[in-house]
């Protein structure tokens, strides 16, 4: 009776589906292995409606029903493929605690693509149930799903929701044994999602498979499945999915996890099945074959790899031209292109649900009338499942209970640490994190030695409470622990194999240890319990594939145990995980130890098996948790234990040579910690720290030194208002180790500088500054006692002496009231005297960090970065100093805001690296040192890490640095974003294109000093203006950046003769002329001193009276002799207005509203004379009656100047006569009407009386009654 009812239900269901198919067509699976087609459930459910997690009753029938499918021409079927999901179901990273890729995002992409291609096949190529805490929890902790038909394993639940058509076995499916895998496969099978693996064979079978002639496929899985589609002509298109699995599982897995199974070769087994599916008259004769293979692309001959035949997809493709598309996996890379000799479309999705691979296959009829895939029209697409892809809320809801249970499990505490562990530098030297894991293995495995592979570069255990999540994020695999006896000779072979494969040989010019890119980090083992050195100047005994090298050289030397050389014949107990024990990576075979046996050539062999001893709790991850728990309980004491907490300790038992050290310098940052425009590039503290983090991740904290060349604080509002504190906070946080004092460190006075020194966690260095004889100023004396001439850094056993020196020019460029207490001695003399003392104090090498610069150097911002950026050799340059040095290993500079890096010759003829690391956070100076085991320099390579132009987008901003900036911004409030006016034009420090030597920003700055002090004339030094003001809004912060110095406006008295002498000096001053107000002058550098000023008048054109006393104003820095201005000797009656230059600027802009300045030619280079009249710049249009218009005021009301005829003759380009004619003053030619009209279109202007007039080039000028018309055109 029950059978009849079931048959009626089936008939009704099939009939209903046939009726619905005309509206909602679906594809049908035909299980050709059992010759019993089964109807697939509806292809998908609504993305917002969770699918049921109850397994439906399978529908079967002895008669096949082909359902209608939408017809297109050609007929299109899309392969949608995933692989190596490794349990990444939720779009959440359980270790980093942030959004990530996940099946919940893949589901969105799948729905999107199914809408485009209703005829599709969705396949996963394996490694599904291992890799995240969520699947681990349900693999080992909560196994209530096993055997259930209603409580689905979470991964199967997700696959069912997304309506996968079929799944393939991966090697990690066997990590938890058949007790987990078999019920999982059963759930998938009941949901019509069969697991496939044609080459996973039943080793216990006695009968052969009729297709292959070999052992039959394991009965729990199928070799293939077929999905039927209806072609436009009504015929059936059969698409087969053939599943295959990497045969190397026995290399990695415990035999107890695959009892009764073996694996056939992918190429051998797969080729037989392809032939059967397509060509065998007794086979299904499908229209297309998709090979879904859990194996990587590999090489043409996979037998040459180690282990052999792990990645066979390319070999399979070359052997099977009949295959239409290949979905592969296992190697965690992204691939989507035609490959191999047969140009078969091959795709591999990246691991962790990172992307969906799609291949669109177009079927057309061949000459025999059969529908086949047209390979010329196949297309592939890789779709990223990044965090920008929204999650499928239905799947999120479905997985939420499992997700929450996992989160609760992960928060379980296991113990405590006294400090953090991290993985920095783990592949080049010993680390506390690797020591911890090996220590755990040695402790529980009762072993003398232990080997382990490096972890993820981001692996870390935090300081404080440690929970399951922390341990799981470090040890991500489900490995067990073994201990076995090995001889010293076997141990050496084991380690030679490890370092021979993994590392490239050192080549001159290398700046770091290099690995063979084809060898993953998990195929490097580091040894604990014995001391040894890896010499990478040697060739090694093995290549990257593990093959012996002809003429190879050992890389392991000085291997000792308990202080004695490791003896070849002595037996040692070695702890290792089951991946290695079972042959993973080929290490045991290379060492002459036969895996998984007690053969005679593996003496003593197994002494401990954690799976036997502890069961599931014997996993290394579990043992790490137990270690923390045992320490907390007081059961473990000694090294690495403080009370009841685990302490990071590292015995530095191994290292690679050459040893690379990374010396980084930021210099002249000038407070640039908060430059974050909406569009990149940016330059700020977060990026500077990010660059340091990136370098430390490569070289390790202990081999990276972070230095400063000075001028770090002064320059921006965020730093200036708080007197440098945010910069010091940032430098402390990122871990600067020294700072050389720069000249701008003195800008806020000795007391503030000394306070910043005390607030720092690193020494301030200045060796060539001392008190003047007899000077006892307490502030200066205190600063000198707190600053140091040198320091010694201990970097992973290398003691680096650092000497700091400052430019002697500091005496001239800093307020004399601040630095007048000091003398600044010759840097080279001081350094040479100190080097022997520093080495006597223990330094292995000595470097110099100098706040001394170089000539201006233009650094390319695009294209390839040059190999070197040479230095000049001016007497006060860094290179000039370096040429005089003895015994110095490297030199860093600063001060000049340039990019320089090169090898310079010292006084002994040695080539030493030198770098100046730019300014304002544009990048870092960098010197890489390679040292042998005796600390001898093998190589030294200087360069510049161009953070702004080249590395900006690749550096991850540091949140801790950004937090410091945010806190400072919160402290200073919104004051600096307040808009106080508008710049009508770009206000720049550069000279005008017309040839004037003055600039609009400089003219305004100088005018400000004279205006606020109500003096005759004003001055502003060029170095005091720190930035330009672009056209647009001007904020308070802009002016603080422009004028960061707390300079008052000072006044003084000077005679006309003294003013001329001052200008005569400034014309050739190394600091430049600067900016002036109230004066117009012409200079000629070629004239002798005292005669360089060839024309000098006041702005109104009147002459200066030599003996008359005038008042002058300028920043106190200038009027007290800063920048070598000779005011102290040329002026009298120095007075302080007690008005800051910056405040005067702010008030002026607020009063104006709009700042519209143009350079007016107050400074010119030439040979002419003003003859007591105003100087008229070249380019001015002049009337022949001796009146002229300064065209730089074209945007303002025009004004006239009385000029003499000689000025007209020398300055005018065009002379416009009142008869309407225009003459080119340079050639004397009269312009015709057409030329006039071209040059001078109709415009309006104002005459001398302010009346608006018109000039029409064709008819002559309109003139006023008294003929005072002026043409307001820029005739140049």
Secondary structure as UniProt FT lines:
FT   HELIX           2..20
FT   TURN            21..23
FT   STRAND          28..30
FT   TURN            32..35
FT   TURN            47..48
FT   STRAND          75..82
FT   TURN            86..87
FT   STRAND          92..93
FT   TURN            94..97
FT   STRAND          98..99
FT   HELIX           103..116
FT   STRAND          120..124
FT   HELIX           133..136
FT   HELIX           137..141
FT   TURN            144..147
FT   HELIX           154..162
FT   STRAND          166..168
FT   HELIX           171..174
FT   TURN            175..176
FT   HELIX           178..190
FT   TURN            191..192
FT   STRAND          195..196
FT   TURN            198..199
FT   STRAND          200..202
FT   TURN            203..204
FT   TURN            210..212
FT   TURN            219..220
FT   STRAND          224..230
FT   TURN            232..233
FT   STRAND          236..245
FT   TURN            247..248
FT   HELIX           249..252
FT   HELIX           255..257
FT   TURN            259..260
FT   STRAND          261..263
FT   HELIX           266..278
FT   TURN            281..282
FT   STRAND          288..294
FT   HELIX           302..304
FT   TURN            308..309
FT   HELIX           313..319
FT   TURN            321..322
FT   STRAND          325..328
FT   STRAND          335..339
FT   TURN            340..343
FT   STRAND          344..348
FT   TURN            351..354
FT   STRAND          355..365
FT   TURN            367..368
FT   STRAND          371..373
FT   HELIX           375..377
FT   STRAND          379..384
FT   TURN            387..388
FT   HELIX           393..410
FT   STRAND          413..417
FT   STRAND          421..422
FT   TURN            424..428
FT   HELIX           432..445
FT   STRAND          449..453
FT   TURN            457..458
FT   STRAND          460..461
FT   STRAND          464..467
FT   HELIX           468..474
FT   STRAND          480..487
FT   HELIX           488..502
FT   TURN            508..509
FT   TURN            517..518
FT   HELIX           521..523
FT   STRAND          525..528
FT   STRAND          531..535
FT   TURN            536..537
FT   STRAND          540..542
FT   TURN            544..545
FT   STRAND          548..553
FT   STRAND          556..561
FT   TURN            562..563
FT   STRAND          564..565
FT   TURN            568..569
FT   STRAND          571..577
FT   HELIX           578..581
FT   TURN            582..583
FT   HELIX           584..586
FT   HELIX           587..590
FT   TURN            591..592
FT   TURN            595..596
FT   TURN            600..601
FT   STRAND          606..609
FT   HELIX           610..614
FT   HELIX           615..618
FT   HELIX           620..632
FT   TURN            633..634
FT   TURN            639..640
FT   STRAND          641..642
FT   TURN            643..644
FT   STRAND          645..646
FT   STRAND          654..657
FT   STRAND          659..666
FT   TURN            670..671
FT   STRAND          674..675
FT   STRAND          683..684
FT   HELIX           685..699
FT   HELIX           701..703
FT   STRAND          704..708
FT   TURN            714..715
FT   HELIX           717..720
FT   TURN            721..724
FT   HELIX           725..734
FT   STRAND          738..740
FT   HELIX           743..746
FT   TURN            747..748
FT   HELIX           750..759
FT   STRAND          763..765
FT   STRAND          769..771
FT   TURN            773..774
FT   HELIX           778..786
FT   STRAND          790..795
FT   TURN            796..797
FT   STRAND          798..806
FT   TURN            808..809
FT   HELIX           810..813
FT   HELIX           816..819
FT   TURN            820..821
FT   STRAND          822..824
FT   HELIX           827..840
FT   TURN            841..842
FT   STRAND          845..851
FT   TURN            875..876
FT   HELIX           878..882
FT   TURN            883..884
FT   STRAND          890..893
FT   STRAND          899..905
FT   TURN            907..908
FT   STRAND          911..917
FT   TURN            920..921
FT   STRAND          923..931
FT   TURN            933..934
FT   STRAND          937..946
FT   TURN            947..950
FT   HELIX           952..954
FT   HELIX           959..972
FT   HELIX           973..977
FT   STRAND          979..983
FT   TURN            993..994
FT   HELIX           1000..1013
FT   STRAND          1017..1020
FT   HELIX           1022..1024
FT   STRAND          1032..1035
FT   HELIX           1036..1042
FT   STRAND          1048..1055
FT   HELIX           1056..1066
FT   TURN            1067..1068
FT   TURN            1070..1071
FT   STRAND          1075..1077
FT   STRAND          1079..1083
FT   TURN            1085..1086
FT   TURN            1089..1090
FT   STRAND          1093..1098
FT   TURN            1099..1100
FT   TURN            1106..1107
FT   STRAND          1109..1115
FT   HELIX           1116..1119
FT   TURN            1120..1121
FT   HELIX           1122..1124
FT   HELIX           1127..1130
FT   STRAND          1132..1140
FT   HELIX           1141..1152
FT   STRAND          1154..1155
FT   STRAND          1163..1165
FT   TURN            1171..1172
FT   TURN            1178..1179
FT   STRAND          1181..1183
FT   TURN            1184..1185
FT   STRAND          1187..1189
FT   HELIX           1191..1193
FT   TURN            1194..1195
FT   STRAND          1200..1202
FT   HELIX           1205..1211
FT   STRAND          1214..1216
FT   TURN            1218..1219
FT   STRAND          1222..1224
FT   TURN            1225..1227
FT   HELIX           1233..1239
FT   STRAND          1243..1246
FT   TURN            1248..1249
FT   STRAND          1252..1256
FT   TURN            1257..1259
FT   STRAND          1260..1261
FT   TURN            1265..1266
//
